[in-house]
Amino acid sequence: MSREEEIKKRRTFAIISHPDAGKTTITEQLLKFGGAIREAGTVKARKTGNFAKSDWMDIEKERGISVTSSVMQFDYAGKRVNILDTPGHEDFSEDTYRTLMAVDAAVMVIDSAKGIEAQTKKLFQVVKHRNIPVFTFINKLDRDGREPLDLLSELEEVLGIDSVPMNWPIGMGKNFQGLYDFTNDRVEVYQPTDGERFVGLSEVTAGNHTLANNPFYTQAVEDAELLADAGNQFDEEKVISGQLTPVYFGSALTSFGVQTFLESFLEYAPEPHSHKTVDDEEIEPLNPDFSGFVFKIQANMDPRHRDRIAFVRIVSGEFERGMSVNLVRTGKQAKLANVTQFMADSRENVQNAVAGDIIGVYDTGTYQVGDTMTTGKLKKAFEPLPTFTPELFMRVQAKNVMKQKSFHKGIEQLVQEGAIQLYTNFTTGDIMLGAVGQLQFEVFKDRMEREYNADIIMTPMGKKTVRWINPEQLDEKMSSSRNILARDRFDHPLFLFENDFALRWFKDKYPDVELKEEFSV
Ligand code: G4P
């Protein structure tokens, strides 16, 4: 297969969801269809820590870094699929957001009983900003959930994206009969009495199936007719540009509707896209020169080892083992010798990685988040990765006042690398750190101690709502204990509001002051 054909068959995406919506369960199912894991339960076991150590990749065993679950790769229907993990719970960090910079599509998993939850909303906003396609899977149909029509309107109202159902549930919970799959002209039967899962629509319509007289089926057909008249029409271009999300219903736990979803997703999900450089030049995946960018650095949490893995999204060309690349930030050459690839079925299955794929480069401190690596004629850096508005804050100071120098050096470098965000109190000059997830603080503290020999004291400030203020309207008297005035690292003034109540109070008091909820500074 030519390199061009290899690149065109790549489909790289992430699953975005709120914890417990079923991301792990659906990931397992997808891997199973791809033949990538022998039995479902492997990803889950890894998540809960019950995974047999012997099954881990060597690199994880030796260094205690969990990299295999960060990127999962498998083949299905002639496509090479890369799923990038976006950790939730306490692992949630800016890396989670940055991972979304490295994908070409996103799958949004929603719990049918809960609808759109907080974390889904945040992740969706990041994806929306990039205009990449979003495919929605509404999960847990085997349980009683909300009305499907209600869920669709929530997508439009809360997320502001148009939706188009690709199939429609026939009942739910105890009454779940299956899916009315009008796009494939068939019905997918939940618990077929005769063993036939897929039944042609014409057969049901002709009255040859028990479902024909089922009131839930009749209801589904009516709903679908209503949607066909009054709802959005499927439009591939709108899907690809992220304006319209195709919606699939199913039950990941019972592996129902997942394969139908996977096949449709692979039909419409885009192949690797081009990336812009700082000079506004689009680098196409088929460009023969290799290029890529680091979107995440996974620090080793084991204190005996200082090594890390830099995750690189390949933008163009092909990675070859041992190749040398130009690290644009430093202008130096770096040899990509110790590299992990992520074929989930076996370690032996090493093939060259091409545009669209992710490689994990063993790193002893050479790389930073956002770094561009190139070969040949390509010399320019890709556009910088955005920074994300943090929600959690800590006051930080050096434990030992004699070690101010290493303290400041550590902070400067870790902030530059994108590990954490730096703010200073406008009046007192106190240093405050911002993060999107708690784990970022822990990693920061650990790295300050190990890499910069700087012991620190961190005092939690809790959650804050950040708003940038127009510098011309700034008056120090506006700040109080409920809205701390601070500067970001580019010296832009902002307020850290205690909560939304404090924000509303401020807006009432200073109605003319412009406040910006900026996605990037
Ligand atoms: P996450 O990765 O998004 O956090 O979710 P995960 O897949 O771990 O699923 C969260 C819970 O929801 C799990 O139950 C899982 O079994 C359940 N679940 C996932 N998909 C479905 C579905 O289609 N139907 C139903 N009924 N449940 C589903 P748990 O009780 O937390 O774990 P377990 O003890 O069942 O393993």
Boltz pocket constraint, residues with backbone or C-beta under 6 A from the ligand:
constraints:
  - pocket:
      binder: B
      contacts: [[A, 17], [A, 18], [A, 19], [A, 20], [A, 21], [A, 22], [A, 23], [A, 24], [A, 25], [A, 26], [A, 139], [A, 140], [A, 141], [A, 142], [A, 143], [A, 250], [A, 251], [A, 252], [A, 253], [A, 254]]
      max_distance: 6.0
